Amino acid sequence: MTGVKNVYNKFSPDRPFDYTFLNEDFDKLYRAEQRTGAIFNYFAWIAVFISCLGLFGLVMFTIEQRVKEIGIRKVLGASVSNLFSLISSDFIRLIIISNVIAVPLAWYAMNKWLDTFAYKITIHWATFALAAAASILIAWLTMSYQSIKAAIANPVNSLRNE
């Protein structure tokens, strides 16, 4: 660097020798993107947690509303898997509808954001399929405890008041 500085001062003595390394310039350029990505990750985890709590409460409310129906179905011979699919099918259907709405919007937003970079890439459809499958799995795991608990419960306890 001293040799470069001497040559620079020889040809341009009235201007100061100011230099930066290219990797530091790129680091500064993409540091804001990395911070934004980290913030999005934190908020995404918080949003998933809050939505799981909401879904858990909604499943509990639905089961409480249908406790007598579940008891009657169990007395008439419904299996635990039948009762579980009865309870969870409505919620899974809603998750699929929300994915159908969210995937095109996310694809459009991500393509607009990725167009701002120097190197162009495309998002593969498998990324969105994996995200949809993960959302269905998370919803299924969230509601499975309460659904199985309601399906295993003794029907006499739910029908005793009638």
C-alpha positions in Angstrom: 0.0 0.0 0.0 2.9 2.4 0.6 4.1 1.8 -2.9 0.7 2.6 -4.3 0.5 5.7 -2.1 3.9 7.0 -3.3 2.8 6.5 -6.9 -0.5 8.2 -6.3 1.2 11.2 -4.5 3.6 11.5 -7.4 0.8 12.0 -9.9 -1.7 13.8 -7.7 0.0 15.5 -4.8 -2.8 18.0 -4.1 -5.4 15.3 -3.3 -5.3 13.0 -0.3 -4.8 9.3 -0.8 -8.1 7.7 0.2 -8.7 4.0 -0.5 -11.1 1.2 0.4 -11.1 -2.5 -0.2 -13.7 -3.9 -2.5 -14.8 -6.6 -0.1 -15.4 -4.0 2.6 -17.5 -2.0 0.1 -19.6 -5.0 -0.7 -19.9 -5.8 3.0 -21.3 -2.3 3.7 -23.6 -2.6 0.7 -25.2 -5.8 1.9 -25.1 -5.3 5.6 -28.4 -3.5 5.6 -29.9 -6.5 3.7 -28.6 -8.9 6.3 -30.1 -6.8 9.1 -33.4 -6.6 7.3 -33.3 -10.4 6.9 -32.6 -11.0 10.6 -35.5 -8.7 11.6 -37.8 -10.5 9.2 -36.8 -13.8 10.7 -37.5 -12.6 14.2 -40.9 -11.2 13.3 -41.8 -14.3 11.3 -41.1 -16.5 14.3 -43.2 -14.2 16.5 -46.0 -14.3 13.9 -45.9 -18.1 13.7 -46.1 -18.3 17.5 -49.0 -15.9 17.8 -50.9 -17.7 15.0 -50.3 -21.0 16.7 -51.8 -19.6 19.9 -54.8 -18.3 18.0 -55.3 -21.6 16.2 -54.9 -23.5 19.5 -57.6 -21.2 21.1 -59.9 -21.6 18.1 -59.6 -25.4 18.2 -60.3 -25.4 21.9 -63.4 -23.2 21.3 -64.6 -25.4 18.5 -64.2 -28.6 20.5 -66.0 -27.0 23.4 -68.9 -26.1 21.1 -69.0 -29.6 19.6 -68.3 -31.7 22.7 -71.7 -33.3 22.7 -71.5 -34.1 19.0 -68.1 -35.7 19.5 -69.6 -37.7 22.4 -72.5 -38.9 20.4 -70.3 -39.9 17.5 -68.0 -41.8 19.8 -70.9 -43.6 21.4 -72.1 -44.6 17.9 -68.7 -46.1 17.1 -66.5 -43.4 15.6 -62.8 -44.1 15.9 -60.2 -41.6 17.3 -58.9 -41.1 13.8 -62.4 -40.3 12.4 -63.0 -37.8 15.1 -59.6 -36.3 14.6 -60.1 -35.9 10.9 -63.6 -34.4 11.6 -62.2 -31.7 13.8 -59.0 -31.0 11.9 -60.5 -31.1 8.3 -62.1 -27.6 8.6 -58.9 -26.0 9.8 -56.7 -27.7 7.3 -59.0 -26.5 4.5 -58.7 -22.9 5.8 -54.9 -23.3 5.9 -54.9 -24.5 2.3 -57.1 -21.6 1.2 -54.8 -19.1 3.0 -51.8 -20.7 1.2 -53.5 -20.3 -2.2 -54.0 -16.6 -1.4 -50.5 -16.0 0.1 -48.3 -17.9 -2.3 -48.9 -15.6 -5.4 -48.6 -12.5 -3.2 -45.3 -13.7 -1.7 -44.0 -14.7 -5.1 -44.7 -11.3 -6.5 -43.2 -9.5 -3.5 -40.1 -11.6 -3.6 -39.5 -11.1 -7.3 -39.9 -7.4 -6.9 -37.4 -7.4 -4.1 -34.9 -9.7 -5.9 -35.0 -7.4 -9.0 -33.1 -4.8 -7.0 -30.0 -6.9 -6.8 -27.2 -7.0 -9.4 -27.3 -10.7 -10.0 -30.8 -11.9 -11.0 -32.2 -15.2 -9.6 -35.6 -16.8 -9.7 -37.4 -18.4 -6.9 -38.1 -22.1 -7.4 -41.7 -23.3 -6.9 -40.5 -25.9 -4.4 -39.7 -23.1 -2.0 -43.4 -22.1 -1.8 -44.5 -25.8 -1.8 -42.2 -26.4 1.2 -43.5 -23.3 3.0 -47.1 -24.4 2.4 -46.4 -27.9 3.6 -44.6 -26.4 6.7 -47.7 -24.3 7.5 -50.0 -27.3 7.2 -47.7 -29.3 9.4 -47.4 -26.6 12.0 -51.2 -26.2 12.1 -51.7 -29.9 12.3 -49.3 -30.2 15.2 -51.0 -27.2 16.9 -54.4 -28.7 16.8 -53.5 -32.4 17.2 -53.2 -32.3 21.0 -56.7 -30.8 21.7 -58.3 -32.9 18.9 -56.9 -36.2 20.2 -57.7 -35.2 23.7 -61.3 -34.6 22.8 -61.5 -37.8 20.7 -60.1 -40.0 23.6 -62.3 -38.4 26.3 -65.0 -40.5 27.9 -68.3 -39.7 26.1 -70.3 -40.2 29.3 -68.7 -37.0 30.7 -69.8 -34.9 27.8 -73.4 -36.4 27.6 -74.1 -36.5 31.3 -75.8 -33.1 31.4 -78.3 -34.0 28.6 
